[in-house]
Amino acid sequence: MTSPAPTSSARDAVDLSPFTTLRLGGPARRFVIASTGQSCVDAVRAADAAGEPLLLLAGGSNLVIADSGFDGTAVLMATTGFEIDGAGMLHAAAGQDWDAVVARTVAAGYGGLECLSGIPGSVGATPVQNVGAYGVELSELLREVDLYDRRRGAVRTVPASELALGYRTSSLKGTDAAVVLTIRLKLRRDGLSAPIRFPELARALDVDLGSRVPAALVRAAVLNLRKAKGMVLDAADHDTWSVGSFFTNPLLDAGQAAAVLERIRARVGPKMVPQYPGGAGLIKLSAAWLIEQAGFARGHPGPGGRVALSGKHTLALTNRGGAATEDLLVLAREIRDGVASRFGVALIPEPVLINCKL
């Protein structure tokens, strides 16, 4: 009789840098690979029972881990599972590669996720960040998540309406109270995209804003746009050794925006300042534009040239090889402080900082 395959494995003193898209970070004192939802729950319960600090890893695309590493247990979510039911509901395990899931939905003739193509990382991270791109956010499709509630010690199904989903945030972000195990998304069964809302994407597709086109065409266009910005992972391209956008686009109310825009025009003259509706009376400014206008060009180097702004996009801070996390943080602080000094705008980091800070 064949023994069942193990659903988890554990090691000590494992370097975490290979498990992040930045390729940065020191060792975890203990490292567990969980290949099923239950083994993940078991690993988390064991850490909690021992009073052990816990770090959850999956795609590692939104983590900046200190050079000193993590003095606790890191659990790598390696769970798999993917299904689209007859009602067009996508059920996906937290450890699945996100872009692979998007590709399979499009190939199967479903729409809705095409604008979120090429985003690195895992399924489980998407509701935490409320990932979004090219005018679409996950919150538009997310219906519910299964999560392990560490306070209650139980697995619960939570509707999306209770997750406080906002611009690159949710009630799950910045807290370790729950672990996402599975998500459910409502797809478009007609195979067409969501209405095209992003001008750059509309131009690439040569369609009017608001148009709906085959999801496969939108996916191809989004991937091309992201590749041109170094935002699709490529081990050979150091411009993709990043967490994607390091800073979120600033959201300002009308009063704040008027003051900031006046300050910007006083500094750079009567240039067109990119701005977009931010929801609920807010205005969204382009962090990339602010960074460039503050004097930080693409490729701007950090300490020793070991880190730099991407040569393709100023929102990506990249590891050029041989870097340390502290090198990246020095560059991030320089950019943050430069934008604040010139324009009075505070840039907020998008990734989760583990055992380090700006």
Secondary structure, 3 states (H helix, E strand, C coil): CCCCCCCEEEEEEEECHHHCCCCCCCEEEEEEEECCHHHHHHHHHHHHHCCCCEEEECCCCCEEECCCCEEEEEEEECCCCEEECCCCEEEEECCCEHHHHHHHHHHCCCECCHHHCCCCCECCHHHHHCCEECCEEHHHCEEEEEEEECCCCEEEEEEHHHCCCECCECCCCCCCCEEEEEEEEECECCCECCCCCCHHHHHHHCCCCCCCCEHHHHHHHHHHHHHHCCCCCCCCCHHHCCCCCCECCCEECHHHHHHHHHHHHHHHCCCCCCEEEEECCEEEECHHHHHHHCCCCCCCECHHHCEEECCCCCCCEEECCCCCHHHHHHHHHHHHHHHHHHHCCCCCECCEEECCCC
